[in-house]
């Protein structure tokens, strides 16, 4: 494990918390070794060199405690936007677990984004935090097929294992659900896949599923090249279909997006699963009060 220096780990407060209600952002690690073929964080604009090499930040927990003490407003801290907080090294390093203990100590909520069932290890701390602040766990699942998920995301928990993690979190009383994005055109964009994910989410007690109406993938410089190389390796001929269909577009939406959105919303309504961001945020914050989570 390589360590890198950082001046701060928790971002400044954001009043407009439209992404799952997170007021702050926290990345304890830099880089990711999940090997997902579609990862947006590889994009040139983020300037992450040697992206596949996970690096931890020196004195991470000391910095996090200092950052939390300096905040003039309580709030929800999001983690997992650029690097999964439950990468394989976390099992031994326990930096994410240490951060959760600090969030609990200083009265902050948490919003976690992950593809790992290792999150269940920290069930005790998440339950403790939920007694005073919002806790939300969004588990990325883009296919219900374990064999396909292993192809697309070679170093993460299988889809079935992630569904079980959602059930474990939900059954403990936590607000957990599915982050259904991206949905790869010509690979995952079928009504059958969407129905299966919603059904399995229901079976595993997911409270929400979040997807975007375009049901697609975004491609930027560096990320596009990586993705196309993986398509050549895993799905020969598909790169050419992408180029013909999307050219150099940033947002590559499924040609079936309208149909898929209709299927998705109907199935979510059928099972009583939340899917609109406003509803997700309101529900996760219900019972805490904005005054409680925003002021000392």
Secondary structure as UniProt FT lines:
FT   STRAND          2..4
FT   TURN            18..21
FT   STRAND          24..26
FT   STRAND          29..30
FT   TURN            37..38
FT   HELIX           40..42
FT   HELIX           44..46
FT   TURN            49..52
FT   STRAND          55..57
FT   TURN            58..59
FT   HELIX           60..70
FT   STRAND          76..79
FT   TURN            85..86
FT   TURN            88..89
FT   HELIX           90..93
FT   HELIX           95..105
FT   TURN            106..107
FT   STRAND          109..114
FT   HELIX           117..122
FT   HELIX           123..130
FT   TURN            131..132
FT   STRAND          135..140
FT   HELIX           146..152
FT   TURN            154..155
FT   HELIX           159..171
FT   TURN            172..173
FT   STRAND          175..179
FT   TURN            185..188
FT   HELIX           191..203
FT   TURN            204..205
FT   STRAND          208..210
FT   TURN            213..214
FT   STRAND          216..218
FT   TURN            221..222
FT   HELIX           223..234
FT   TURN            236..237
FT   HELIX           238..246
FT   TURN            247..248
FT   STRAND          251..253
FT   TURN            255..256
FT   HELIX           257..271
FT   HELIX           277..285
FT   TURN            286..288
FT   HELIX           290..294
//
